[in-house]
């Protein structure tokens, strides 16, 4: 189980993207509570941490924990591909090695916390195994493979009363906090539209990331030494091994990954959801290049519509005066259209953006009734000059990983805990449903209407089969 290797071009581009869009912040903290007996840390106040899926991003997560919170105990490492995980195994020679995380949990009662860096289709299973045993859980994004799984994992985390965190590596970011502070001070008035785009899944002719828009391969080469292919498949339907799936390239396949939207959406949408107080969308629709039953399309546009949220944000200065709908010192949150673009697609240049100003391969555009923001920069320039400076009012943290470790020890929640990450993942993954080839033609005529409480679409019952997935025999959540 793995993600991209830490020295790959993908890793570099991910950091660049996170810096450009400021994917998350860790300031929305749930009040502290006392954790149960199973959630206590080891006697020396060091966490006993197990890594699950450590060949790529999961191994990088452990290295980042070492950097931000040195000295924690890495006691177990689990990966179905020991050859791909060899570098992480060498880095932690004292950690016990496993292939199956279920066996690891059965044998290692001393584990306090787990870091899940598997492919997406294992996220819910590995996280749930930890939650059932009272372990603190850090899980990479997207939190789960399906909308239904996101709801189940968030509810299980609430019952378990342990500390959780989704892998939005921008948590602790200054830029996300500044976005919230600017929006809540009325920088561009009432925000009516949000546009978010990424160059993934591919760049140029060589498809740096992973294949999409391709059929299942017919070749069936032998499984490489060190890889347990049956464990890699896990809950996914059985199919022969092919290097087009592993390592890392699983992301574009429906059975294993969640496409460009699942890969980047939880990063890029997080600051927008925080700043604009978004919850579940009322509807979702999509348009894309050709799609099949095996892989995501080469490029897509997904449009979400969110209802008005009311005057929930308290005003901090006179800049909010005169905004429509402001009442009792709050900023109105009117209905919002959010459009996601991937595969190199992007929105039109907004009126008022200076000539030669680059919108970038990855970015975020917010449009309000008094101006717009590209990233965190206010436009037009006249509006920026009039608006002036905004004070820093939100708390800052030392780092995303340190926030989780410190929260585990303090018995509090982190800034991207599953109570936050679950609903965010639900909304993000809803956008993949209208991309399904089985719904493509019908959805050219209308949008899907979503009933969040019932966890179902109300106007096209056949779409509900994609809210959750069936699991291979022997795997139950």
C-alpha positions as CSV (number, residue, x, y, z in Angstrom):
1,X,0.0,0.0,0.0
2,X,1.6,3.2,-1.0
3,X,1.5,6.7,-2.4
4,X,4.0,8.6,-4.5
5,X,7.6,8.4,-3.4
6,X,8.9,11.4,-1.5
7,X,11.5,12.4,-4.2
8,X,9.1,12.2,-7.2
9,X,8.0,15.1,-9.3
10,X,4.5,14.6,-8.0
11,X,5.7,15.2,-4.4
12,X,7.3,18.5,-5.5
13,X,4.2,19.6,-7.4
14,X,2.0,18.8,-4.4
15,X,4.1,21.1,-2.1
16,X,4.0,23.8,-4.7
17,X,0.2,23.4,-5.0
18,X,-0.3,23.5,-1.3
19,X,1.8,26.7,-1.1
20,X,-0.3,28.3,-3.8
21,X,-3.7,27.5,-2.5
22,X,-3.2,27.1,1.3
23,X,-5.2,23.9,1.6
24,X,-6.2,23.8,5.3
25,X,-6.0,25.5,8.7
26,X,-6.0,24.0,12.1
27,X,-7.8,26.7,14.0
28,X,-11.3,25.2,14.2
29,X,-10.7,23.2,17.4
30,X,-13.3,21.3,19.2
31,X,-13.3,21.8,23.0
32,X,-11.0,19.4,24.8
33,X,-12.3,16.3,26.4
34,X,-10.8,13.6,28.5
35,X,-9.8,10.6,26.3
36,X,-10.7,7.1,27.4
37,X,-8.3,4.5,28.7
38,X,-7.5,3.2,25.2
39,X,-6.6,6.7,24.1
40,X,-3.9,7.4,26.6
41,X,-0.3,7.8,25.5
42,X,2.6,5.7,26.7
43,X,4.1,6.3,30.2
44,X,7.0,8.4,28.8
45,X,4.6,10.8,27.1
46,X,5.7,9.6,23.7
47,X,3.2,8.2,21.3
48,X,3.6,4.7,20.1
49,X,2.8,5.2,16.4
50,X,2.1,2.6,13.7
51,X,2.3,3.5,10.0
52,X,-0.1,1.8,7.6
53,X,0.8,2.1,3.9
54,X,4.4,3.5,4.2
55,X,5.9,3.1,0.8
56,X,5.2,6.6,-0.4
57,X,3.1,9.4,1.2
58,X,2.6,7.4,4.4
59,X,6.3,7.2,4.8
60,X,6.6,10.9,4.2
61,X,4.0,11.5,6.9
62,X,6.1,9.6,9.4
63,X,9.1,11.6,8.4
64,X,7.2,14.8,8.9
65,X,6.1,13.7,12.3
66,X,9.8,13.1,13.1
67,X,10.6,16.6,12.0
68,X,7.7,18.5,13.7
69,X,7.5,16.4,16.8
70,X,10.9,14.6,17.2
71,X,11.2,11.5,19.4
72,X,7.8,9.8,19.0
73,X,8.0,6.0,19.0
74,X,7.5,4.4,15.6
75,X,6.7,0.9,16.8
76,X,5.1,-0.8,13.7
77,X,5.1,-0.5,9.9
78,X,2.6,-2.1,7.7
79,X,2.7,-2.3,3.9
80,X,1.6,-5.0,1.4
81,X,4.6,-4.2,-0.8
82,X,7.8,-4.6,1.2
83,X,10.0,-3.8,-1.7
84,X,8.4,-0.4,-2.2
85,X,8.3,0.2,1.6
86,X,12.0,-0.8,2.0
87,X,13.2,2.8,2.5
88,X,10.8,3.4,5.4
89,X,11.7,0.1,6.9
90,X,15.3,1.1,6.9
91,X,14.5,4.4,8.4
92,X,12.8,2.7,11.4
93,X,14.8,-0.5,12.0
94,X,13.3,-1.1,15.4
95,X,9.7,-1.1,14.2
96,X,7.9,-4.4,13.7
97,X,7.0,-5.1,10.1
98,X,3.6,-6.3,8.9
99,X,1.8,-6.8,5.6
100,X,-1.8,-6.9,6.9
101,X,-2.9,-4.1,9.2
102,X,-5.6,-6.4,10.7
103,X,-2.9,-8.8,11.9
104,X,-0.8,-5.8,13.2
105,X,-3.7,-4.6,15.4
106,X,-4.3,-8.1,16.7
107,X,-0.6,-8.5,17.7
108,X,0.4,-5.0,18.9
109,X,-1.7,-3.9,21.8
110,X,0.8,-1.1,22.7
111,X,0.0,1.0,19.7
112,X,-1.4,4.5,20.7
113,X,-1.9,6.0,17.2
114,X,-1.9,5.1,13.6
115,X,-1.0,7.0,10.4
116,X,-2.9,5.8,7.3
117,X,-1.2,6.4,4.0
118,X,-2.7,3.6,1.9
119,X,-4.5,3.9,-1.5
120,X,-7.9,5.5,-1.1
121,X,-9.9,2.3,-1.2
122,X,-8.3,1.2,2.1
123,X,-8.6,4.5,4.0
124,X,-11.9,3.7,5.7
125,X,-11.0,0.2,6.5
126,X,-7.6,1.0,8.1
127,X,-9.0,4.0,10.0
128,X,-12.0,2.1,11.2
129,X,-9.8,-0.7,12.5
130,X,-7.9,1.9,14.6
131,X,-11.1,3.6,15.8
132,X,-12.7,0.4,16.9
133,X,-9.6,-0.3,19.1
134,X,-9.5,3.2,20.6
135,X,-6.4,4.4,18.7
136,X,-5.8,8.0,17.6
137,X,-6.0,8.2,13.8
138,X,-4.3,10.3,11.2
139,X,-5.6,9.4,7.7
140,X,-4.5,10.8,4.4
141,X,-6.9,12.6,2.2
142,X,-9.5,12.0,0.9
143,X,-10.7,10.5,4.2
144,X,-12.5,7.7,2.4
145,X,-13.2,6.2,-1.0
146,X,-17.0,6.8,-0.9
147,X,-19.5,9.3,0.5
148,X,-21.1,6.7,2.7
149,X,-17.8,5.7,4.1
150,X,-17.0,9.3,5.1
151,X,-20.2,9.4,7.1
152,X,-19.4,6.1,8.8
153,X,-15.8,7.0,9.7
154,X,-16.8,10.4,11.1
155,X,-19.5,8.9,13.3
156,X,-17.1,6.1,14.5
157,X,-14.6,8.8,15.4
158,X,-17.2,10.6,17.5
159,X,-18.0,7.4,19.4
160,X,-14.4,6.4,19.9
161,X,-13.5,9.8,21.5
162,X,-9.9,9.7,20.3
163,X,-7.9,12.4,18.4
164,X,-8.2,12.3,14.6
165,X,-6.7,14.3,11.7
166,X,-7.1,14.1,7.9
167,X,-4.0,14.6,5.9
168,X,-4.5,18.2,4.7
169,X,-0.8,19.0,4.9
170,X,-1.6,22.7,4.8
171,X,-3.2,22.6,8.2
172,X,-1.4,25.3,10.3
173,X,-1.1,27.4,7.1
174,X,-0.9,31.1,7.4
175,X,-2.6,31.7,4.1
176,X,-5.9,29.9,5.0
177,X,-6.2,31.9,8.2
178,X,-5.6,35.1,6.2
179,X,-8.3,34.0,3.7
180,X,-10.8,33.6,6.6
181,X,-9.8,36.9,8.1
182,X,-10.1,38.8,4.8
183,X,-13.4,37.2,3.9
184,X,-14.9,37.7,7.4
185,X,-13.9,41.4,7.3
186,X,-15.7,41.8,4.0
187,X,-12.7,42.1,1.6
188,X,-14.8,41.4,-1.5
189,X,-18.3,41.7,0.0
190,X,-20.7,38.8,-0.2
191,X,-19.1,35.9,-1.9
192,X,-21.2,34.5,-4.7
193,X,-18.9,32.2,-6.6
194,X,-15.9,30.1,-6.0
195,X,-13.7,28.5,-8.7
196,X,-10.9,26.0,-7.9
197,X,-8.7,24.3,-10.5
198,X,-5.8,21.9,-10.8
199,X,-3.5,20.6,-13.5
200,X,-3.9,17.0,-12.3
201,X,-4.2,14.3,-13.5
202,X,-1.6,15.1,-16.2
203,X,0.9,17.6,-17.4
204,X,2.2,17.7,-20.9
205,X,2.7,14.6,-23.1
206,X,4.2,12.4,-20.4
207,X,1.4,12.2,-17.9
208,X,3.5,12.9,-14.8
209,X,0.8,11.9,-12.4
210,X,-1.4,8.8,-13.3
211,X,-3.4,7.4,-16.3
212,X,-7.1,8.3,-16.8
213,X,-9.4,7.8,-19.7
214,X,-7.9,4.4,-20.5
215,X,-9.4,0.9,-20.5
216,X,-8.3,-2.0,-18.3
217,X,-5.1,-3.6,-19.6
218,X,-5.2,-7.1,-21.1
219,X,-1.7,-8.1,-20.1
220,X,-1.3,-10.1,-16.9
221,X,2.4,-9.9,-15.9
222,X,3.6,-11.8,-12.8
223,X,3.2,-10.1,-9.4
224,X,6.6,-8.6,-8.4
225,X,8.5,-10.1,-5.5
226,X,7.5,-8.6,-2.2
227,X,4.0,-7.5,-3.2
228,X,0.9,-9.2,-1.8
229,X,-1.5,-8.4,-4.6
230,X,-4.5,-9.8,-2.7
231,X,-3.9,-7.5,0.2
232,X,-3.5,-4.5,-2.2
233,X,-6.9,-5.3,-3.7
234,X,-8.4,-5.5,-0.2
235,X,-12.1,-4.6,-0.5
236,X,-11.9,-3.8,-4.2
237,X,-13.1,-6.3,-6.9
238,X,-10.5,-8.9,-7.9
239,X,-8.4,-8.2,-11.0
240,X,-5.0,-9.4,-12.2
241,X,-1.9,-7.4,-11.3
242,X,-0.5,-4.9,-13.7
243,X,2.1,-2.1,-13.1
244,X,-0.4,0.4,-14.4
245,X,-2.1,0.2,-11.0
246,X,0.8,0.1,-8.6
247,X,2.8,1.9,-7.3
248,X,0.9,5.2,-7.1
249,X,-0.9,5.0,-10.4
250,X,-3.9,3.5,-8.8
251,X,-5.4,7.0,-8.2
252,X,-7.1,7.3,-11.6
253,X,-9.0,3.9,-11.4
254,X,-12.5,3.9,-10.0
255,X,-11.9,0.8,-7.9
256,X,-8.9,2.1,-6.1
257,X,-8.7,5.9,-6.3
258,X,-10.9,9.0,-6.4
259,X,-9.3,10.9,-9.3
260,X,-8.1,14.4,-9.4
261,X,-11.0,15.7,-7.4
262,X,-10.3,13.2,-4.5
263,X,-6.6,13.9,-4.7
264,X,-6.6,17.7,-4.5
265,X,-10.2,18.6,-3.6
266,X,-9.9,18.1,0.1
267,X,-6.8,20.3,0.0
268,X,-8.1,23.1,-2.2
269,X,-11.7,23.2,-1.0
270,X,-10.8,23.2,2.7
271,X,-10.0,26.9,3.0
272,X,-13.1,27.9,1.0
273,X,-15.3,25.7,3.2
274,X,-13.9,27.3,6.3
275,X,-14.0,30.9,5.1
276,X,-17.5,30.6,3.6
277,X,-19.0,28.3,6.3
278,X,-20.0,25.7,3.8
279,X,-21.7,22.4,4.6
280,X,-23.4,19.9,2.4
281,X,-24.3,21.1,-1.1
282,X,-27.9,21.2,-2.3
283,X,-27.0,19.9,-5.8
284,X,-24.1,18.8,-7.9
285,X,-23.6,18.4,-11.7
286,X,-20.6,17.7,-14.0
287,X,-19.3,17.8,-17.5
288,X,-16.2,15.9,-18.6
289,X,-14.1,14.4,-21.4
290,X,-14.9,10.8,-22.3
291,X,-15.2,8.5,-19.3
292,X,-15.5,4.8,-18.9
293,X,-16.2,2.2,-16.2
294,X,-12.5,1.8,-15.4
295,X,-11.0,5.2,-15.0
296,X,-11.8,8.9,-14.4
297,X,-12.0,11.3,-17.4
298,X,-8.9,13.2,-18.6
299,X,-10.6,16.5,-17.6
300,X,-13.8,17.5,-15.8
301,X,-15.8,20.4,-14.5
302,X,-18.0,19.8,-11.4
303,X,-20.5,22.4,-10.2
304,X,-21.8,22.5,-6.7
305,X,-24.6,24.7,-5.4
306,X,-24.7,25.5,-1.7
307,X,-27.6,27.2,0.1
308,X,-27.4,30.4,2.0
309,X,-25.9,30.1,5.4
310,X,-27.3,33.3,7.0
311,X,-25.4,36.0,9.0
312,X,-23.2,33.6,11.0
313,X,-19.9,35.5,10.9
314,X,-19.3,38.2,13.4
315,X,-18.0,41.4,11.9
316,X,-14.6,42.7,13.1
317,X,-14.5,46.2,11.7
318,X,-16.5,48.8,9.8
319,X,-15.5,47.3,6.4
320,X,-18.6,45.0,6.6
321,X,-21.0,47.9,6.9
322,X,-23.2,48.2,3.8
323,X,-22.9,44.6,2.8
324,X,-26.3,43.2,1.7
325,X,-27.9,40.9,4.3
326,X,-25.6,41.9,7.2
327,X,-27.4,41.9,10.4
328,X,-26.4,42.0,14.1
329,X,-22.8,42.6,13.2
330,X,-22.6,39.6,10.9
331,X,-21.6,39.0,7.3
332,X,-24.2,37.3,5.1
333,X,-23.3,34.0,3.5
334,X,-25.6,34.0,0.4
335,X,-26.1,31.0,-1.9
336,X,-22.9,30.0,-3.5
337,X,-21.9,28.3,-6.8
338,X,-18.6,26.4,-6.6
339,X,-17.0,25.1,-9.7
340,X,-14.1,22.6,-9.7
341,X,-11.9,22.1,-12.8
342,X,-9.2,19.5,-13.4
343,X,-7.1,18.1,-16.2
344,X,-5.8,21.6,-17.0
345,X,-9.2,23.3,-17.4
346,X,-9.7,26.6,-15.6
347,X,-12.2,29.5,-15.3
348,X,-12.3,32.5,-17.6
349,X,-10.1,35.4,-16.6
350,X,-12.2,37.7,-14.4
351,X,-12.8,41.3,-15.5
352,X,-10.4,43.5,-13.6
353,X,-7.4,41.1,-13.6
354,X,-4.4,43.0,-14.9
355,X,-2.9,42.0,-18.2
356,X,-0.1,39.4,-17.9
357,X,-1.2,38.4,-14.4
358,X,-0.9,34.6,-14.4
359,X,-3.8,32.6,-13.1
360,X,-1.6,29.5,-12.7
361,X,-2.0,25.8,-13.3
362,X,-3.5,25.4,-9.8
363,X,-5.5,28.1,-8.2
364,X,-8.5,29.6,-6.4
365,X,-10.8,32.4,-7.5
366,X,-13.5,33.9,-5.2
367,X,-16.0,36.4,-6.7
368,X,-17.9,38.7,-4.5
369,X,-20.3,41.6,-5.1
370,X,-17.5,44.1,-4.3
371,X,-14.5,42.5,-6.0
372,X,-12.7,39.2,-6.3
373,X,-9.7,37.4,-4.9
374,X,-7.2,35.3,-6.8
375,X,-5.5,33.3,-4.1
376,X,-5.5,35.8,-1.2
377,X,-4.9,38.9,-3.4
378,X,-7.8,41.4,-3.6
379,X,-8.9,42.8,-7.0
380,X,-9.5,45.2,-8.6
381,X,-6.5,47.1,-7.3
382,X,-8.8,50.1,-6.3
383,X,-10.7,47.8,-4.0
384,X,-7.5,46.5,-2.4
385,X,-6.4,50.1,-1.8
386,X,-9.7,51.1,-0.3
387,X,-9.9,48.0,1.9
388,X,-6.6,48.5,3.7
389,X,-5.1,46.2,6.3
390,X,-6.9,43.4,8.2
391,X,-5.6,42.4,11.7
392,X,-4.6,38.8,12.5
393,X,-7.3,37.6,14.8
394,X,-7.1,33.8,14.5
395,X,-4.7,31.5,16.5
396,X,-1.7,30.0,14.7
397,X,-0.2,26.6,15.2
398,X,3.4,25.3,14.9
399,X,2.6,22.7,12.2
400,X,0.0,20.3,10.9
401,X,1.6,17.1,12.2
402,X,2.7,18.6,15.5
403,X,-0.9,19.8,16.0
404,X,-2.1,16.2,15.7
405,X,0.6,14.8,18.0
406,X,0.0,17.5,20.6
407,X,-3.7,17.0,20.4
408,X,-3.3,13.2,21.0
409,X,-1.4,13.9,24.2
410,X,-3.7,16.7,25.4
411,X,-6.9,14.8,24.8
412,X,-8.3,17.4,22.4
413,X,-9.1,17.5,18.8
414,X,-6.9,18.7,16.0
415,X,-7.8,21.4,13.4
416,X,-8.7,18.9,10.7
417,X,-10.4,16.2,12.8
418,X,-12.9,13.8,11.4
419,X,-15.8,15.9,12.6
420,X,-14.6,18.5,10.1
421,X,-13.0,16.2,7.5
422,X,-15.9,13.8,7.2
423,X,-18.4,16.3,5.9
424,X,-15.7,17.9,3.7
425,X,-14.9,14.5,2.2
426,X,-18.6,13.8,1.7
427,X,-19.0,17.0,-0.3
428,X,-15.8,16.5,-2.3
429,X,-16.6,12.9,-3.2
430,X,-20.2,13.8,-4.2
431,X,-18.6,15.5,-7.2
432,X,-17.4,12.1,-8.6
433,X,-20.9,10.7,-8.8
434,X,-22.1,12.7,-11.8
435,X,-18.9,11.7,-13.6
436,X,-20.0,8.1,-13.7
437,X,-20.4,6.9,-17.3
438,X,-23.7,5.2,-16.3
439,X,-25.3,8.6,-15.5
440,X,-23.6,10.7,-18.1
441,X,-26.4,11.0,-20.7
442,X,-29.2,11.5,-18.2
443,X,-27.3,14.2,-16.3
444,X,-27.0,16.3,-19.4
445,X,-30.6,17.3,-18.7
446,X,-30.5,18.2,-15.1
447,X,-28.4,18.3,-11.9
448,X,-28.4,15.9,-9.0
449,X,-30.3,17.1,-5.9
450,X,-28.7,16.0,-2.6
451,X,-30.4,15.3,0.7
452,X,-27.5,15.2,3.2
453,X,-29.4,13.9,6.2
454,X,-30.8,11.0,4.2
455,X,-27.5,10.5,2.4
456,X,-29.2,10.1,-0.9
457,X,-30.1,11.9,-4.2
458,X,-33.7,12.7,-4.4
459,X,-34.3,13.1,-8.1
460,X,-32.4,10.1,-9.7
461,X,-32.4,6.9,-7.6
462,X,-29.9,5.1,-9.8
463,X,-27.3,7.6,-8.8
464,X,-27.5,6.4,-5.2
465,X,-25.7,3.2,-6.1
466,X,-22.5,5.3,-6.3
467,X,-22.9,6.9,-2.8
468,X,-21.4,3.7,-1.4
469,X,-19.7,0.6,-2.9
470,X,-19.9,-3.1,-2.6
471,X,-16.9,-4.9,-1.0
472,X,-15.1,-8.1,-2.0
473,X,-15.9,-11.2,0.1
474,X,-14.1,-11.1,3.4
475,X,-14.1,-7.3,3.8
476,X,-16.8,-5.5,5.8
477,X,-16.6,-2.0,7.2
